[in-house]
Amino acid sequence: MIVTIHQPQYLPWLGYFDKADRADTFILLDDVQFKKNEWQNRNKICTSQGWQWLTVPVLHDFGQKINEVKINNKVDWRKSHLRAIELNYSRAPFYDQYIEVFQTAYQRSWEYLAQINVYFIERIIELLGVKTKIVLSSEYNASQNPTQRLIDLCKQFDAQIYLSGKDGSKYMDFSEFEASRIKIRVQDFKHPKYRQQWPAKEGDFISHLSVIDLLFNYGPESLKIIRSTKENI
């Protein structure tokens, strides 16, 4: 059993879904401290002018957990996000196949940031064809110590292997996993290149965008590309 754990992000990048794809269970760590202006409430898409942020405006107090953070719905962010997606991907090969997912999502009224993040993560995993089980950490009891929390969560799913991000050693003690008889595997994701709608010039490629850039351009082939390490598709 391979378990991986990560905070729920907004329309995450390819590496996020590579991590999910390599595990049997993906635990969304929704009950840890929210960090504004990282990836929990924003991500990037490709436009004719380069990349552009899509940011969910939030109302939060310092120290709040991700699942406690409310969205600032006084700002018409849903309309602007959908408009940006429609404008920049309407000519993409798989636009018609996927746009309804976003139209439906942005028609809904979301109160909490975690709600829309989890919704999109679950829907995109389904669209990609990833079979990994998705659960929320807030539904399980675990220590507040950063490393022990992850170990506690892994134990609840009988994990033999914990799949860590490449920077995992910076914030957790791998030796404690070994003491708990859980092996560590570190994700080694190499970002693939693929054809985009809006290269700045011939041969340019903008990496580390939201996965929706790949989905609209490659549709059912997206997971194959995420799993690939080829330089050109």
C-alpha positions as CSV (number, residue, x, y, z in Angstrom):
1,M,0.0,0.0,0.0
2,I,1.4,3.3,-1.1
3,V,0.1,6.5,0.6
4,T,0.8,10.1,-0.4
5,I,-0.3,13.2,1.3
6,H,-0.7,16.8,0.1
7,Q,-2.6,20.0,0.9
8,P,-5.6,20.5,-1.4
9,Q,-4.6,23.0,-4.0
10,Y,-6.5,25.1,-6.6
11,L,-6.5,23.6,-10.1
12,P,-3.0,22.0,-9.4
13,W,-0.1,21.4,-11.8
14,L,0.9,18.2,-13.5
15,G,3.3,17.0,-10.7
16,Y,0.4,17.0,-8.2
17,F,-1.5,14.5,-10.3
18,D,1.6,12.5,-11.0
19,K,1.9,12.1,-7.2
20,A,-1.7,11.0,-6.9
21,D,-1.2,8.5,-9.8
22,R,1.8,6.8,-8.1
23,A,-0.2,6.1,-4.9
24,D,-3.0,3.8,-3.8
25,T,-4.4,6.4,-1.5
26,F,-4.1,10.2,-1.7
27,I,-4.8,12.0,1.5
28,L,-5.7,15.6,1.1
29,L,-4.3,17.4,4.1
30,D,-7.1,19.9,4.7
31,D,-6.7,20.5,8.4
32,V,-3.2,22.2,8.4
33,Q,-2.5,25.9,8.4
34,F,-3.5,27.8,5.3
35,K,-0.8,29.7,3.4
36,K,-2.0,32.6,1.3
37,N,-0.7,33.3,-2.1
38,E,1.0,30.0,-2.5
39,W,-0.9,27.3,-4.4
40,Q,-3.9,26.7,-2.1
41,N,-5.9,29.5,-3.6
42,R,-4.4,30.2,-7.0
43,N,-2.7,28.7,-10.1
44,K,-1.6,29.6,-13.6
45,I,-3.0,29.2,-17.0
46,C,-1.5,29.9,-20.5
47,T,-2.6,33.0,-22.4
48,S,-1.4,34.8,-25.6
49,Q,0.6,37.1,-23.3
50,G,2.3,34.4,-21.3
51,W,0.9,32.9,-18.1
52,Q,-1.8,34.4,-15.9
53,W,-2.9,33.8,-12.3
54,L,-6.4,32.6,-11.5
55,T,-6.7,33.5,-7.8
56,V,-9.6,32.7,-5.5
57,P,-10.1,35.6,-3.1
58,V,-10.2,34.5,0.5
59,L,-11.2,35.8,3.9
60,H,-8.9,34.4,6.6
61,D,-7.2,34.9,9.9
62,F,-3.6,33.9,10.6
63,G,-3.4,30.4,11.8
64,Q,-6.6,29.2,10.2
65,K,-6.7,25.7,8.8
66,I,-7.3,25.2,5.1
67,N,-10.8,23.8,5.7
68,E,-11.7,26.9,7.8
69,V,-10.8,29.5,5.2
70,K,-13.8,31.2,3.6
71,I,-14.0,32.5,0.0
72,N,-14.6,36.3,-0.4
73,N,-17.7,36.1,-2.6
74,K,-18.1,39.8,-2.7
75,V,-15.6,39.6,-5.6
76,D,-17.1,38.0,-8.8
77,W,-14.1,35.6,-9.1
78,R,-16.2,32.7,-10.5
79,K,-17.2,34.7,-13.6
80,S,-13.7,36.0,-14.2
81,H,-12.1,32.6,-13.8
82,L,-14.6,31.0,-16.2
83,R,-14.2,33.8,-18.7
84,A,-10.4,33.5,-18.6
85,I,-10.6,29.8,-19.3
86,E,-13.1,30.3,-22.1
87,L,-11.1,33.0,-23.8
88,N,-7.8,31.2,-23.6
89,Y,-8.8,27.6,-24.4
90,S,-11.8,27.9,-26.7
91,R,-9.7,26.9,-29.6
92,A,-8.0,24.0,-27.9
93,P,-8.7,20.6,-29.3
94,F,-10.6,19.3,-26.2
95,Y,-12.3,22.5,-25.1
96,D,-15.8,21.2,-26.0
97,Q,-15.2,18.0,-24.2
98,Y,-14.2,19.6,-20.8
99,I,-15.6,23.1,-20.6
100,E,-18.9,21.9,-19.1
101,V,-17.0,20.7,-16.0
102,F,-15.8,24.2,-15.3
103,Q,-19.1,25.9,-16.3
104,T,-20.9,23.6,-13.8
105,A,-18.4,24.3,-11.1
106,Y,-18.4,28.1,-11.4
107,Q,-22.2,28.1,-11.4
108,R,-22.2,26.8,-7.9
109,S,-21.9,28.9,-4.8
110,W,-18.8,27.9,-2.8
111,E,-18.4,29.1,0.8
112,Y,-15.1,27.5,1.7
113,L,-11.9,27.3,-0.3
114,A,-11.3,23.6,0.5
115,Q,-14.7,22.7,-1.0
116,I,-13.9,23.9,-4.5
117,N,-10.3,22.6,-4.3
118,V,-11.4,19.1,-3.4
119,Y,-14.2,19.2,-6.0
120,F,-11.7,20.1,-8.8
121,I,-9.1,17.6,-7.6
122,E,-11.7,14.8,-7.6
123,R,-13.1,15.7,-11.0
124,I,-9.7,16.1,-12.7
125,I,-8.5,12.8,-11.3
126,E,-11.6,11.2,-12.7
127,L,-11.1,12.9,-16.1
128,L,-7.4,11.8,-16.2
129,G,-8.4,8.2,-15.5
130,V,-6.4,8.0,-12.2
131,K,-7.8,5.3,-10.0
132,T,-6.3,6.4,-6.7
133,K,-8.6,6.7,-3.6
134,I,-9.0,10.2,-2.3
135,V,-9.7,11.0,1.4
136,L,-9.5,14.0,3.7
137,S,-7.2,14.1,6.6
138,S,-9.8,16.0,8.7
139,E,-11.8,12.8,8.8
140,Y,-9.1,11.0,10.7
141,N,-7.4,11.4,14.1
142,A,-3.7,12.3,13.9
143,S,-1.0,14.0,15.9
144,Q,-0.3,17.8,15.4
145,N,3.4,17.1,15.1
146,P,4.2,17.5,11.4
147,T,6.0,14.2,10.9
148,Q,4.0,12.2,13.4
149,R,0.8,13.4,11.7
150,L,1.8,11.9,8.4
151,I,2.9,8.7,10.1
152,D,-0.5,8.4,11.9
153,L,-2.4,8.9,8.7
154,C,-0.3,6.4,6.9
155,K,-0.9,3.8,9.6
156,Q,-4.6,4.2,9.3
157,F,-4.3,2.9,5.7
158,D,-1.7,0.2,6.5
159,A,0.9,2.0,4.3
160,Q,4.1,0.1,3.6
161,I,5.4,3.1,1.6
162,Y,5.0,6.8,2.0
163,L,5.4,8.8,-1.3
164,S,7.1,12.1,-0.4
165,G,7.5,15.2,-2.5
166,K,11.1,16.0,-3.5
167,D,11.4,18.6,-0.6
168,G,9.9,16.3,2.0
169,S,13.2,16.0,4.0
170,K,13.0,19.7,4.6
171,Y,10.0,19.5,6.9
172,M,9.8,15.9,8.2
173,D,12.1,13.3,9.8
174,F,12.5,10.3,7.5
175,S,14.0,8.3,10.3
176,E,10.7,8.4,12.2
177,F,9.0,6.7,9.2
178,E,11.7,4.0,9.2
179,A,11.1,3.5,12.9
180,S,7.5,3.0,12.2
181,R,8.3,0.4,9.5
182,I,7.1,2.7,6.7
183,K,9.5,3.0,3.7
184,I,10.0,6.4,2.1
185,R,9.8,6.8,-1.7
186,V,10.6,10.3,-3.1
187,Q,8.7,11.5,-6.1
188,D,11.0,12.2,-9.1
189,F,8.7,14.1,-11.6
190,K,10.2,15.4,-14.8
191,H,7.9,18.0,-16.4
192,P,7.1,16.9,-20.0
193,K,6.8,19.4,-22.8
194,Y,3.7,19.4,-25.1
195,R,2.1,21.6,-27.6
196,Q,0.3,24.6,-26.1
197,Q,-2.2,27.1,-27.6
198,W,-0.2,30.2,-26.9
199,P,3.6,29.8,-27.2
200,A,5.3,33.2,-27.0
201,K,7.3,32.2,-30.0
202,E,8.1,29.1,-32.0
203,G,9.5,26.4,-29.7
204,D,8.7,28.2,-26.4
205,F,7.0,26.2,-23.6
206,I,5.5,27.4,-20.3
207,S,5.9,24.8,-17.6
208,H,4.3,24.4,-14.2
209,L,0.8,25.6,-15.3
210,S,-2.5,24.2,-14.0
211,V,-3.2,20.7,-15.3
212,I,-6.2,22.2,-17.2
213,D,-3.7,23.5,-19.8
214,L,-2.8,19.9,-20.6
215,L,-6.3,18.6,-20.4
216,F,-7.7,21.1,-22.9
217,N,-4.9,20.4,-25.3
218,Y,-4.5,16.6,-25.1
219,G,-7.7,15.3,-23.5
220,P,-7.6,11.5,-23.0
221,E,-3.9,11.4,-23.7
222,S,-3.1,13.7,-20.7
223,L,-2.3,10.9,-18.2
224,K,0.0,9.2,-20.7
225,I,1.9,12.6,-21.0
226,I,2.1,13.1,-17.3
227,R,3.7,9.7,-17.0
228,S,6.1,10.5,-19.8
229,T,9.6,12.0,-19.4
230,K,10.0,12.7,-23.1
231,E,11.1,16.2,-24.1
232,N,8.6,16.5,-27.0
233,I,5.2,15.0,-27.6
